[in-house]
Amino acid sequence: MSAASERSFLSESEVTVTQARLVVAGQTYAMNGITSVASFKISPSRKLPIVLIAMGVMGLLSGDSSAIPGGLLFFLVGAVWLYLKQPR
């Protein structure tokens, strides 16, 4: 079977699945060599927004100029929004 006649099931950034092969990050596997698969979910890390929130709170508590607290408040609201939008 030539590559032109292969039926493609999935083609994303680093993953391609056809009738004959699976390509992941440049590594190619023959489909006839795959005997089983498993499904799993990797949860995203929620650590970065917590760090951003902590930095925003510390900045608000230590701000001297009137322009700095406004910018830090905007930063803090954005970090909280990012934290709440992430799937759990």
PDB file of N, CA, C and O in Angstrom:
ATOM      1  N   MET A   1       0.846  -1.164   0.000  1.00  0.00           N
ATOM      2  CA  MET A   1       0.000   0.000   0.000  1.00  0.00           C
ATOM      3  C   MET A   1       0.896   1.233   0.000  1.00  0.00           C
ATOM      4  O   MET A   1       1.789   1.330   0.841  1.00  0.00           O
ATOM      5  N   SER A   2       0.696   2.143  -0.881  1.00  0.00           N
ATOM      6  CA  SER A   2       1.529   3.341  -0.953  1.00  0.00           C
ATOM      7  C   SER A   2       1.014   4.392   0.009  1.00  0.00           C
ATOM      8  O   SER A   2      -0.120   4.321   0.482  1.00  0.00           O
ATOM      9  N   ALA A   3       1.870   5.379   0.295  1.00  0.00           N
ATOM     10  CA  ALA A   3       1.512   6.437   1.243  1.00  0.00           C
ATOM     11  C   ALA A   3       0.340   7.271   0.726  1.00  0.00           C
ATOM     12  O   ALA A   3      -0.435   7.804   1.521  1.00  0.00           O
ATOM     13  N   ALA A   4       0.202   7.390  -0.593  1.00  0.00           N
ATOM     14  CA  ALA A   4      -0.879   8.193  -1.170  1.00  0.00           C
ATOM     15  C   ALA A   4      -2.238   7.532  -0.969  1.00  0.00           C
ATOM     16  O   ALA A   4      -3.250   8.228  -0.890  1.00  0.00           O
ATOM     17  N   SER A   5      -2.281   6.199  -0.884  1.00  0.00           N
ATOM     18  CA  SER A   5      -3.560   5.517  -0.732  1.00  0.00           C
ATOM     19  C   SER A   5      -3.895   5.193   0.723  1.00  0.00           C
ATOM     20  O   SER A   5      -4.915   4.560   0.996  1.00  0.00           O
ATOM     21  N   GLU A   6      -3.046   5.620   1.658  1.00  0.00           N
ATOM     22  CA  GLU A   6      -3.319   5.392   3.070  1.00  0.00           C
ATOM     23  C   GLU A   6      -4.453   6.298   3.533  1.00  0.00           C
ATOM     24  O   GLU A   6      -4.468   7.490   3.226  1.00  0.00           O
ATOM     25  N   ARG A   7      -5.388   5.738   4.261  1.00  0.00           N
ATOM     26  CA  ARG A   7      -6.488   6.520   4.822  1.00  0.00           C
ATOM     27  C   ARG A   7      -6.011   7.133   6.136  1.00  0.00           C
ATOM     28  O   ARG A   7      -5.551   6.414   7.024  1.00  0.00           O
ATOM     29  N   SER A   8      -6.116   8.438   6.264  1.00  0.00           N
ATOM     30  CA  SER A   8      -5.658   9.139   7.451  1.00  0.00           C
ATOM     31  C   SER A   8      -6.822   9.312   8.428  1.00  0.00           C
ATOM     32  O   SER A   8      -7.892   9.789   8.051  1.00  0.00           O
ATOM     33  N   PHE A   9      -6.601   8.918   9.689  1.00  0.00           N
ATOM     34  CA  PHE A   9      -7.618   9.050  10.728  1.00  0.00           C
ATOM     35  C   PHE A   9      -7.401  10.292  11.584  1.00  0.00           C
ATOM     36  O   PHE A   9      -8.363  10.895  12.060  1.00  0.00           O
ATOM     37  N   LEU A  10      -6.131  10.678  11.784  1.00  0.00           N
ATOM     38  CA  LEU A  10      -5.802  11.829  12.608  1.00  0.00           C
ATOM     39  C   LEU A  10      -4.500  12.428  12.119  1.00  0.00           C
ATOM     40  O   LEU A  10      -3.546  11.708  11.823  1.00  0.00           O
ATOM     41  N   SER A  11      -4.464  13.750  12.036  1.00  0.00           N
ATOM     42  CA  SER A  11      -3.234  14.437  11.664  1.00  0.00           C
ATOM     43  C   SER A  11      -3.179  15.745  12.441  1.00  0.00           C
ATOM     44  O   SER A  11      -3.839  16.720  12.081  1.00  0.00           O
ATOM     45  N   GLU A  12      -2.384  15.757  13.517  1.00  0.00           N
ATOM     46  CA  GLU A  12      -2.211  16.946  14.344  1.00  0.00           C
ATOM     47  C   GLU A  12      -0.738  17.301  14.393  1.00  0.00           C
ATOM     48  O   GLU A  12       0.054  16.742  13.635  1.00  0.00           O
ATOM     49  N   SER A  13      -0.356  18.214  15.265  1.00  0.00           N
ATOM     50  CA  SER A  13       0.989  18.774  15.275  1.00  0.00           C
ATOM     51  C   SER A  13       2.092  17.716  15.231  1.00  0.00           C
ATOM     52  O   SER A  13       2.922  17.748  14.323  1.00  0.00           O
ATOM     53  N   GLU A  14       2.126  16.798  16.167  1.00  0.00           N
ATOM     54  CA  GLU A  14       3.190  15.790  16.179  1.00  0.00           C
ATOM     55  C   GLU A  14       2.658  14.376  16.125  1.00  0.00           C
ATOM     56  O   GLU A  14       3.393  13.429  16.402  1.00  0.00           O
ATOM     57  N   VAL A  15       1.374  14.212  15.769  1.00  0.00           N
ATOM     58  CA  VAL A  15       0.764  12.885  15.740  1.00  0.00           C
ATOM     59  C   VAL A  15       0.031  12.694  14.413  1.00  0.00           C
ATOM     60  O   VAL A  15      -0.768  13.538  14.007  1.00  0.00           O
ATOM     61  N   THR A  16       0.312  11.575  13.743  1.00  0.00           N
ATOM     62  CA  THR A  16      -0.404  11.191  12.532  1.00  0.00           C
ATOM     63  C   THR A  16      -0.773   9.722  12.657  1.00  0.00           C
ATOM     64  O   THR A  16       0.064   8.883  12.991  1.00  0.00           O
ATOM     65  N   VAL A  17      -2.055   9.417  12.379  1.00  0.00           N
ATOM     66  CA  VAL A  17      -2.527   8.037  12.426  1.00  0.00           C
ATOM     67  C   VAL A  17      -3.159   7.717  11.083  1.00  0.00           C
ATOM     68  O   VAL A  17      -4.099   8.389  10.659  1.00  0.00           O
ATOM     69  N   THR A  18      -2.643   6.690  10.412  1.00  0.00           N
ATOM     70  CA  THR A  18      -3.209   6.209   9.152  1.00  0.00           C
ATOM     71  C   THR A  18      -3.544   4.728   9.318  1.00  0.00           C
ATOM     72  O   THR A  18      -3.346   4.149  10.387  1.00  0.00           O
ATOM     73  N   GLN A  19      -4.053   4.127   8.243  1.00  0.00           N
ATOM     74  CA  GLN A  19      -4.348   2.695   8.281  1.00  0.00           C
ATOM     75  C   GLN A  19      -3.101   1.869   8.540  1.00  0.00           C
ATOM     76  O   GLN A  19      -3.175   0.836   9.205  1.00  0.00           O
ATOM     77  N   ALA A  20      -1.965   2.301   8.031  1.00  0.00           N
ATOM     78  CA  ALA A  20      -0.763   1.483   8.075  1.00  0.00           C
ATOM     79  C   ALA A  20       0.246   1.882   9.134  1.00  0.00           C
ATOM     80  O   ALA A  20       1.089   1.068   9.514  1.00  0.00           O
ATOM     81  N   ARG A  21       0.182   3.143   9.631  1.00  0.00           N
ATOM     82  CA  ARG A  21       1.243   3.576  10.553  1.00  0.00           C
ATOM     83  C   ARG A  21       0.765   4.633  11.534  1.00  0.00           C
ATOM     84  O   ARG A  21      -0.249   5.301  11.333  1.00  0.00           O
ATOM     85  N   LEU A  22       1.532   4.754  12.591  1.00  0.00           N
ATOM     86  CA  LEU A  22       1.346   5.771  13.614  1.00  0.00           C
ATOM     87  C   LEU A  22       2.659   6.537  13.715  1.00  0.00           C
ATOM     88  O   LEU A  22       3.713   5.933  13.913  1.00  0.00           O
ATOM     89  N   VAL A  23       2.607   7.853  13.581  1.00  0.00           N
ATOM     90  CA  VAL A  23       3.807   8.681  13.682  1.00  0.00           C
ATOM     91  C   VAL A  23       3.622   9.626  14.862  1.00  0.00           C
ATOM     92  O   VAL A  23       2.680  10.418  14.894  1.00  0.00           O
ATOM     93  N   VAL A  24       4.541   9.533  15.846  1.00  0.00           N
ATOM     94  CA  VAL A  24       4.498  10.385  17.036  1.00  0.00           C
ATOM     95  C   VAL A  24       5.864  11.021  17.197  1.00  0.00           C
ATOM     96  O   VAL A  24       6.859  10.328  17.411  1.00  0.00           O
ATOM     97  N   ALA A  25       5.910  12.343  17.094  1.00  0.00           N
ATOM     98  CA  ALA A  25       7.156  13.107  17.266  1.00  0.00           C
ATOM     99  C   ALA A  25       8.290  12.557  16.402  1.00  0.00           C
ATOM    100  O   ALA A  25       9.425  12.439  16.866  1.00  0.00           O
ATOM    101  N   GLY A  26       7.990  12.226  15.166  1.00  0.00           N
ATOM    102  CA  GLY A  26       9.006  11.750  14.242  1.00  0.00           C
ATOM    103  C   GLY A  26       9.295  10.261  14.311  1.00  0.00           C
ATOM    104  O   GLY A  26      10.004   9.741  13.449  1.00  0.00           O
ATOM    105  N   GLN A  27       8.776   9.567  15.297  1.00  0.00           N
ATOM    106  CA  GLN A  27       8.965   8.121  15.428  1.00  0.00           C
ATOM    107  C   GLN A  27       7.789   7.412  14.761  1.00  0.00           C
ATOM    108  O   GLN A  27       6.636   7.705  15.076  1.00  0.00           O
ATOM    109  N   THR A  28       8.068   6.472  13.835  1.00  0.00           N
ATOM    110  CA  THR A  28       7.019   5.775  13.094  1.00  0.00           C
ATOM    111  C   THR A  28       6.861   4.351  13.604  1.00  0.00           C
ATOM    112  O   THR A  28       7.843   3.641  13.821  1.00  0.00           O
ATOM    113  N   TYR A  29       5.606   3.945  13.793  1.00  0.00           N
ATOM    114  CA  TYR A  29       5.282   2.592  14.241  1.00  0.00           C
ATOM    115  C   TYR A  29       4.325   1.972  13.231  1.00  0.00           C
ATOM    116  O   TYR A  29       3.388   2.630  12.779  1.00  0.00           O
ATOM    117  N   ALA A  30       4.554   0.710  12.875  1.00  0.00           N
ATOM    118  CA  ALA A  30       3.647  -0.002  11.983  1.00  0.00           C
ATOM    119  C   ALA A  30       2.395  -0.383  12.761  1.00  0.00           C
ATOM    120  O   ALA A  30       2.483  -0.854  13.895  1.00  0.00           O
ATOM    121  N   MET A  31       1.229  -0.180  12.151  1.00  0.00           N
ATOM    122  CA  MET A  31      -0.026  -0.493  12.845  1.00  0.00           C
ATOM    123  C   MET A  31      -0.156  -1.984  13.134  1.00  0.00           C
ATOM    124  O   MET A  31      -0.773  -2.364  14.129  1.00  0.00           O
ATOM    125  N   ASN A  32       0.412  -2.832  12.287  1.00  0.00           N
ATOM    126  CA  ASN A  32       0.306  -4.267  12.557  1.00  0.00           C
ATOM    127  C   ASN A  32       1.158  -4.680  13.754  1.00  0.00           C
ATOM    128  O   ASN A  32       1.011  -5.796  14.250  1.00  0.00           O
ATOM    129  N   GLY A  33       2.040  -3.809  14.225  1.00  0.00           N
ATOM    130  CA  GLY A  33       2.851  -4.096  15.400  1.00  0.00           C
ATOM    131  C   GLY A  33       2.205  -3.607  16.692  1.00  0.00           C
ATOM    132  O   GLY A  33       2.697  -3.896  17.783  1.00  0.00           O
ATOM    133  N   ILE A  34       1.100  -2.865  16.571  1.00  0.00           N
ATOM    134  CA  ILE A  34       0.406  -2.364  17.756  1.00  0.00           C
ATOM    135  C   ILE A  34      -0.661  -3.364  18.141  1.00  0.00           C
ATOM    136  O   ILE A  34      -1.591  -3.607  17.372  1.00  0.00           O
ATOM    137  N   THR A  35      -0.541  -3.952  19.331  1.00  0.00           N
ATOM    138  CA  THR A  35      -1.477  -4.996  19.755  1.00  0.00           C
ATOM    139  C   THR A  35      -2.487  -4.511  20.774  1.00  0.00           C
ATOM    140  O   THR A  35      -3.539  -5.129  20.938  1.00  0.00           O
ATOM    141  N   SER A  36      -2.188  -3.401  21.472  1.00  0.00           N
ATOM    142  CA  SER A  36      -3.153  -2.862  22.432  1.00  0.00           C
ATOM    143  C   SER A  36      -2.889  -1.376  22.630  1.00  0.00           C
ATOM    144  O   SER A  36      -1.792  -0.883  22.368  1.00  0.00           O
ATOM    145  N   VAL A  37      -3.907  -0.681  23.092  1.00  0.00           N
ATOM    146  CA  VAL A  37      -3.783   0.740  23.396  1.00  0.00           C
ATOM    147  C   VAL A  37      -4.467   1.013  24.730  1.00  0.00           C
ATOM    148  O   VAL A  37      -5.291   0.223  25.191  1.00  0.00           O
ATOM    149  N   ALA A  38      -4.121   2.126  25.336  1.00  0.00           N
ATOM    150  CA  ALA A  38      -4.752   2.533  26.593  1.00  0.00           C
ATOM    151  C   ALA A  38      -5.094   4.013  26.510  1.00  0.00           C
ATOM    152  O   ALA A  38      -4.398   4.790  25.856  1.00  0.00           O
ATOM    153  N   SER A  39      -6.148   4.380  27.166  1.00  0.00           N
ATOM    154  CA  SER A  39      -6.572   5.773  27.208  1.00  0.00           C
ATOM    155  C   SER A  39      -6.259   6.342  28.580  1.00  0.00           C
ATOM    156  O   SER A  39      -6.488   5.685  29.596  1.00  0.00           O
ATOM    157  N   PHE A  40      -5.734   7.565  28.614  1.00  0.00           N
ATOM    158  CA  PHE A  40      -5.469   8.217  29.888  1.00  0.00           C
ATOM    159  C   PHE A  40      -5.575   9.717  29.707  1.00  0.00           C
ATOM    160  O   PHE A  40      -5.537  10.225  28.587  1.00  0.00           O
ATOM    161  N   LYS A  41      -5.708  10.412  30.808  1.00  0.00           N
ATOM    162  CA  LYS A  41      -5.861  11.863  30.804  1.00  0.00           C
ATOM    163  C   LYS A  41      -4.792  12.470  31.690  1.00  0.00           C
ATOM    164  O   LYS A  41      -4.600  12.035  32.826  1.00  0.00           O
ATOM    165  N   ILE A  42      -4.098  13.469  31.178  1.00  0.00           N
ATOM    166  CA  ILE A  42      -3.102  14.184  31.956  1.00  0.00           C
ATOM    167  C   ILE A  42      -3.705  15.530  32.328  1.00  0.00           C
ATOM    168  O   ILE A  42      -4.016  16.343  31.458  1.00  0.00           O
ATOM    169  N   SER A  43      -3.867  15.756  33.618  1.00  0.00           N
ATOM    170  CA  SER A  43      -4.439  17.013  34.085  1.00  0.00           C
ATOM    171  C   SER A  43      -3.394  18.116  34.020  1.00  0.00           C
ATOM    172  O   SER A  43      -2.228  17.879  34.338  1.00  0.00           O
ATOM    173  N   PRO A  44      -3.793  19.321  33.611  1.00  0.00           N
ATOM    174  CA  PRO A  44      -2.826  20.418  33.546  1.00  0.00           C
ATOM    175  C   PRO A  44      -2.412  20.870  34.941  1.00  0.00           C
ATOM    176  O   PRO A  44      -3.166  20.735  35.905  1.00  0.00           O
ATOM    177  N   SER A  45      -1.221  21.400  35.028  1.00  0.00           N
ATOM    178  CA  SER A  45      -0.721  21.920  36.291  1.00  0.00           C
ATOM    179  C   SER A  45      -1.393  23.257  36.585  1.00  0.00           C
ATOM    180  O   SER A  45      -1.528  24.099  35.697  1.00  0.00           O
ATOM    181  N   ARG A  46      -1.806  23.444  37.816  1.00  0.00           N
ATOM    182  CA  ARG A  46      -2.429  24.707  38.212  1.00  0.00           C
ATOM    183  C   ARG A  46      -1.460  25.538  39.042  1.00  0.00           C
ATOM    184  O   ARG A  46      -1.889  26.465  39.729  1.00  0.00           O
ATOM    185  N   LYS A  47      -0.172  25.234  38.997  1.00  0.00           N
ATOM    186  CA  LYS A  47       0.799  25.922  39.834  1.00  0.00           C
ATOM    187  C   LYS A  47       1.112  27.331  39.342  1.00  0.00           C
ATOM    188  O   LYS A  47       1.249  28.241  40.159  1.00  0.00           O
ATOM    189  N   LEU A  48       1.228  27.538  38.028  1.00  0.00           N
ATOM    190  CA  LEU A  48       1.623  28.849  37.506  1.00  0.00           C
ATOM    191  C   LEU A  48       0.645  29.947  37.913  1.00  0.00           C
ATOM    192  O   LEU A  48       1.094  30.986  38.397  1.00  0.00           O
ATOM    193  N   PRO A  49      -0.674  29.775  37.744  1.00  0.00           N
ATOM    194  CA  PRO A  49      -1.570  30.853  38.180  1.00  0.00           C
ATOM    195  C   PRO A  49      -1.481  31.142  39.671  1.00  0.00           C
ATOM    196  O   PRO A  49      -1.652  32.291  40.079  1.00  0.00           O
ATOM    197  N   ILE A  50      -1.218  30.137  40.495  1.00  0.00           N
ATOM    198  CA  ILE A  50      -1.081  30.376  41.933  1.00  0.00           C
ATOM    199  C   ILE A  50       0.134  31.261  42.196  1.00  0.00           C
ATOM    200  O   ILE A  50       0.081  32.153  43.043  1.00  0.00           O
ATOM    201  N   VAL A  51       1.228  31.018  41.472  1.00  0.00           N
ATOM    202  CA  VAL A  51       2.422  31.854  41.607  1.00  0.00           C
ATOM    203  C   VAL A  51       2.100  33.278  41.157  1.00  0.00           C
ATOM    204  O   VAL A  51       2.517  34.238  41.804  1.00  0.00           O
ATOM    205  N   LEU A  52       1.366  33.422  40.058  1.00  0.00           N
ATOM    206  CA  LEU A  52       1.007  34.749  39.565  1.00  0.00           C
ATOM    207  C   LEU A  52       0.114  35.482  40.564  1.00  0.00           C
ATOM    208  O   LEU A  52       0.282  36.680  40.792  1.00  0.00           O
ATOM    209  N   ILE A  53      -0.831  34.763  41.156  1.00  0.00           N
ATOM    210  CA  ILE A  53      -1.713  35.367  42.153  1.00  0.00           C
ATOM    211  C   ILE A  53      -0.902  35.839  43.359  1.00  0.00           C
ATOM    212  O   ILE A  53      -1.109  36.947  43.853  1.00  0.00           O
ATOM    213  N   ALA A  54       0.012  35.008  43.827  1.00  0.00           N
ATOM    214  CA  ALA A  54       0.850  35.383  44.970  1.00  0.00           C
ATOM    215  C   ALA A  54       1.705  36.605  44.639  1.00  0.00           C
ATOM    216  O   ALA A  54       1.855  37.497  45.475  1.00  0.00           O
ATOM    217  N   MET A  55       2.264  36.655  43.437  1.00  0.00           N
ATOM    218  CA  MET A  55       3.068  37.807  43.034  1.00  0.00           C
ATOM    219  C   MET A  55       2.213  39.071  42.977  1.00  0.00           C
ATOM    220  O   MET A  55       2.660  40.142  43.386  1.00  0.00           O
ATOM    221  N   GLY A  56       0.986  38.950  42.470  1.00  0.00           N
ATOM    222  CA  GLY A  56       0.097  40.103  42.409  1.00  0.00           C
ATOM    223  C   GLY A  56      -0.270  40.623  43.775  1.00  0.00           C
ATOM    224  O   GLY A  56      -0.277  41.834  43.994  1.00  0.00           O
ATOM    225  N   VAL A  57      -0.579  39.719  44.712  1.00  0.00           N
ATOM    226  CA  VAL A  57      -0.927  40.132  46.073  1.00  0.00           C
ATOM    227  C   VAL A  57       0.269  40.807  46.745  1.00  0.00           C
ATOM    228  O   VAL A  57       0.113  41.847  47.384  1.00  0.00           O
ATOM    229  N   MET A  58       1.460  40.222  46.605  1.00  0.00           N
ATOM    230  CA  MET A  58       2.654  40.827  47.199  1.00  0.00           C
ATOM    231  C   MET A  58       2.924  42.195  46.588  1.00  0.00           C
ATOM    232  O   MET A  58       3.323  43.122  47.293  1.00  0.00           O
ATOM    233  N   GLY A  59       2.712  42.327  45.294  1.00  0.00           N
ATOM    234  CA  GLY A  59       2.921  43.616  44.640  1.00  0.00           C
ATOM    235  C   GLY A  59       1.928  44.661  45.102  1.00  0.00           C
ATOM    236  O   GLY A  59       2.286  45.824  45.285  1.00  0.00           O
ATOM    237  N   LEU A  60       0.664  44.250  45.294  1.00  0.00           N
ATOM    238  CA  LEU A  60      -0.341  45.198  45.782  1.00  0.00           C
ATOM    239  C   LEU A  60      -0.024  45.663  47.195  1.00  0.00           C
ATOM    240  O   LEU A  60      -0.225  46.829  47.533  1.00  0.00           O
ATOM    241  N   LEU A  61       0.475  44.743  48.018  1.00  0.00           N
ATOM    242  CA  LEU A  61       0.780  45.098  49.401  1.00  0.00           C
ATOM    243  C   LEU A  61       2.014  45.985  49.526  1.00  0.00           C
ATOM    244  O   LEU A  61       2.154  46.705  50.514  1.00  0.00           O
ATOM    245  N   SER A  62       2.907  45.945  48.543  1.00  0.00           N
ATOM    246  CA  SER A  62       4.144  46.718  48.641  1.00  0.00           C
ATOM    247  C   SER A  62       4.173  47.917  47.700  1.00  0.00           C
ATOM    248  O   SER A  62       5.188  48.611  47.641  1.00  0.00           O
ATOM    249  N   GLY A  63       3.085  48.189  46.954  1.00  0.00           N
ATOM    250  CA  GLY A  63       3.080  49.279  45.973  1.00  0.00           C
ATOM    251  C   GLY A  63       3.090  50.650  46.624  1.00  0.00           C
ATOM    252  O   GLY A  63       2.361  50.886  47.587  1.00  0.00           O
ATOM    253  N   ASP A  64       3.930  51.579  46.094  1.00  0.00           N
ATOM    254  CA  ASP A  64       4.024  52.945  46.601  1.00  0.00           C
ATOM    255  C   ASP A  64       3.321  53.926  45.665  1.00  0.00           C
ATOM    256  O   ASP A  64       2.575  54.792  46.122  1.00  0.00           O
ATOM    257  N   SER A  65       3.550  53.798  44.382  1.00  0.00           N
ATOM    258  CA  SER A  65       2.999  54.719  43.400  1.00  0.00           C
ATOM    259  C   SER A  65       1.532  54.388  43.134  1.00  0.00           C
ATOM    260  O   SER A  65       1.116  53.242  43.306  1.00  0.00           O
ATOM    261  N   SER A  66       0.758  55.367  42.722  1.00  0.00           N
ATOM    262  CA  SER A  66      -0.669  55.134  42.453  1.00  0.00           C
ATOM    263  C   SER A  66      -0.882  54.333  41.172  1.00  0.00           C
ATOM    264  O   SER A  66      -1.919  53.687  41.026  1.00  0.00           O
ATOM    265  N   ALA A  67       0.074  54.357  40.237  1.00  0.00           N
ATOM    266  CA  ALA A  67      -0.068  53.611  38.987  1.00  0.00           C
ATOM    267  C   ALA A  67       0.250  52.129  39.188  1.00  0.00           C
ATOM    268  O   ALA A  67      -0.326  51.281  38.507  1.00  0.00           O
ATOM    269  N   ILE A  68       1.133  51.814  40.087  1.00  0.00           N
ATOM    270  CA  ILE A  68       1.550  50.421  40.294  1.00  0.00           C
ATOM    271  C   ILE A  68       0.410  49.552  40.823  1.00  0.00           C
ATOM    272  O   ILE A  68       0.191  48.472  40.276  1.00  0.00           O
ATOM    273  N   PRO A  69      -0.337  49.967  41.870  1.00  0.00           N
ATOM    274  CA  PRO A  69      -1.420  49.098  42.346  1.00  0.00           C
ATOM    275  C   PRO A  69      -2.487  48.815  41.279  1.00  0.00           C
ATOM    276  O   PRO A  69      -3.034  47.713  41.241  1.00  0.00           O
ATOM    277  N   GLY A  70      -2.786  49.778  40.425  1.00  0.00           N
ATOM    278  CA  GLY A  70      -3.764  49.553  39.360  1.00  0.00           C
ATOM    279  C   GLY A  70      -3.290  48.492  38.385  1.00  0.00           C
ATOM    280  O   GLY A  70      -4.071  47.631  37.979  1.00  0.00           O
ATOM    281  N   GLY A  71      -2.031  48.542  38.007  1.00  0.00           N
ATOM    282  CA  GLY A  71      -1.463  47.550  37.103  1.00  0.00           C
ATOM    283  C   GLY A  71      -1.391  46.181  37.749  1.00  0.00           C
ATOM    284  O   GLY A  71      -1.670  45.166  37.111  1.00  0.00           O
ATOM    285  N   LEU A  72      -1.017  46.157  39.011  1.00  0.00           N
ATOM    286  CA  LEU A  72      -0.935  44.891  39.725  1.00  0.00           C
ATOM    287  C   LEU A  72      -2.315  44.292  39.949  1.00  0.00           C
ATOM    288  O   LEU A  72      -2.467  43.070  39.924  1.00  0.00           O
ATOM    289  N   LEU A  73      -3.320  45.127  40.167  1.00  0.00           N
ATOM    290  CA  LEU A  73      -4.681  44.634  40.319  1.00  0.00           C
ATOM    291  C   LEU A  73      -5.156  43.996  39.018  1.00  0.00           C
ATOM    292  O   LEU A  73      -5.798  42.946  39.040  1.00  0.00           O
ATOM    293  N   PHE A  74      -4.843  44.626  37.886  1.00  0.00           N
ATOM    294  CA  PHE A  74      -5.166  44.051  36.580  1.00  0.00           C
ATOM    295  C   PHE A  74      -4.468  42.698  36.415  1.00  0.00           C
ATOM    296  O   PHE A  74      -5.077  41.734  35.950  1.00  0.00           O
ATOM    297  N   PHE A  75      -3.199  42.630  36.792  1.00  0.00           N
ATOM    298  CA  PHE A  75      -2.401  41.405  36.739  1.00  0.00           C
ATOM    299  C   PHE A  75      -3.019  40.324  37.624  1.00  0.00           C
ATOM    300  O   PHE A  75      -3.120  39.166  37.218  1.00  0.00           O
ATOM    301  N   LEU A  76      -3.433  40.707  38.836  1.00  0.00           N
ATOM    302  CA  LEU A  76      -4.018  39.773  39.788  1.00  0.00           C
ATOM    303  C   LEU A  76      -5.344  39.215  39.277  1.00  0.00           C
ATOM    304  O   LEU A  76      -5.590  38.013  39.382  1.00  0.00           O
ATOM    305  N   VAL A  77      -6.190  40.067  38.731  1.00  0.00           N
ATOM    306  CA  VAL A  77      -7.473  39.615  38.182  1.00  0.00           C
ATOM    307  C   VAL A  77      -7.237  38.648  37.023  1.00  0.00           C
ATOM    308  O   VAL A  77      -7.938  37.644  36.903  1.00  0.00           O
ATOM    309  N   GLY A  78      -6.264  38.940  36.177  1.00  0.00           N
ATOM    310  CA  GLY A  78      -5.932  38.040  35.065  1.00  0.00           C
ATOM    311  C   GLY A  78      -5.445  36.684  35.557  1.00  0.00           C
ATOM    312  O   GLY A  78      -5.805  35.652  34.990  1.00  0.00           O
ATOM    313  N   ALA A  79      -4.636  36.678  36.599  1.00  0.00           N
ATOM    314  CA  ALA A  79      -4.119  35.418  37.140  1.00  0.00           C
ATOM    315  C   ALA A  79      -5.241  34.595  37.762  1.00  0.00           C
ATOM    316  O   ALA A  79      -5.274  33.376  37.601  1.00  0.00           O
ATOM    317  N   VAL A  80      -6.160  35.247  38.472  1.00  0.00           N
ATOM    318  CA  VAL A  80      -7.296  34.526  39.062  1.00  0.00           C
ATOM    319  C   VAL A  80      -8.184  33.968  37.956  1.00  0.00           C
ATOM    320  O   VAL A  80      -8.645  32.830  38.039  1.00  0.00           O
ATOM    321  N   TRP A  81      -8.418  34.759  36.935  1.00  0.00           N
ATOM    322  CA  TRP A  81      -9.236  34.292  35.799  1.00  0.00           C
ATOM    323  C   TRP A  81      -8.584  33.076  35.145  1.00  0.00           C
ATOM    324  O   TRP A  81      -9.269  32.103  34.830  1.00  0.00           O
ATOM    325  N   LEU A  82      -7.259  33.122  34.938  1.00  0.00           N
ATOM    326  CA  LEU A  82      -6.540  31.997  34.326  1.00  0.00           C
ATOM    327  C   LEU A  82      -6.661  30.755  35.203  1.00  0.00           C
ATOM    328  O   LEU A  82      -6.840  29.650  34.692  1.00  0.00           O
ATOM    329  N   TYR A  83      -6.565  30.930  36.515  1.00  0.00           N
ATOM    330  CA  TYR A  83      -6.668  29.809  37.439  1.00  0.00           C
ATOM    331  C   TYR A  83      -8.055  29.167  37.368  1.00  0.00           C
ATOM    332  O   TYR A  83      -8.173  27.942  37.351  1.00  0.00           O
ATOM    333  N   LEU A  84      -9.091  29.985  37.326  1.00  0.00           N
ATOM    334  CA  LEU A  84     -10.458  29.465  37.316  1.00  0.00           C
ATOM    335  C   LEU A  84     -10.836  28.837  35.975  1.00  0.00           C
ATOM    336  O   LEU A  84     -11.697  27.958  35.938  1.00  0.00           O
ATOM    337  N   LYS A  85     -10.221  29.262  34.885  1.00  0.00           N
ATOM    338  CA  LYS A  85     -10.537  28.736  33.558  1.00  0.00           C
ATOM    339  C   LYS A  85      -9.902  27.379  33.274  1.00  0.00           C
ATOM    340  O   LYS A  85     -10.353  26.663  32.380  1.00  0.00           O
ATOM    341  N   GLN A  86      -8.861  27.016  34.022  1.00  0.00           N
ATOM    342  CA  GLN A  86      -8.179  25.743  33.771  1.00  0.00           C
ATOM    343  C   GLN A  86      -9.062  24.585  34.203  1.00  0.00           C
ATOM    344  O   GLN A  86      -9.699  24.646  35.254  1.00  0.00           O
ATOM    345  N   PRO A  87      -9.104  23.517  33.386  1.00  0.00           N
ATOM    346  CA  PRO A  87      -9.894  22.348  33.778  1.00  0.00           C
ATOM    347  C   PRO A  87      -9.311  21.688  35.017  1.00  0.00           C
ATOM    348  O   PRO A  87      -8.110  21.755  35.280  1.00  0.00           O
ATOM    349  N   ARG A  88     -10.187  21.056  35.759  1.00  0.00           N
ATOM    350  CA  ARG A  88      -9.734  20.398  36.999  1.00  0.00           C
ATOM    351  C   ARG A  88      -9.593  18.926  36.802  1.00  0.00           C
ATOM    352  O   ARG A  88      -9.223  18.211  37.733  1.00  0.00           O
TER     353      ARG A  88
END
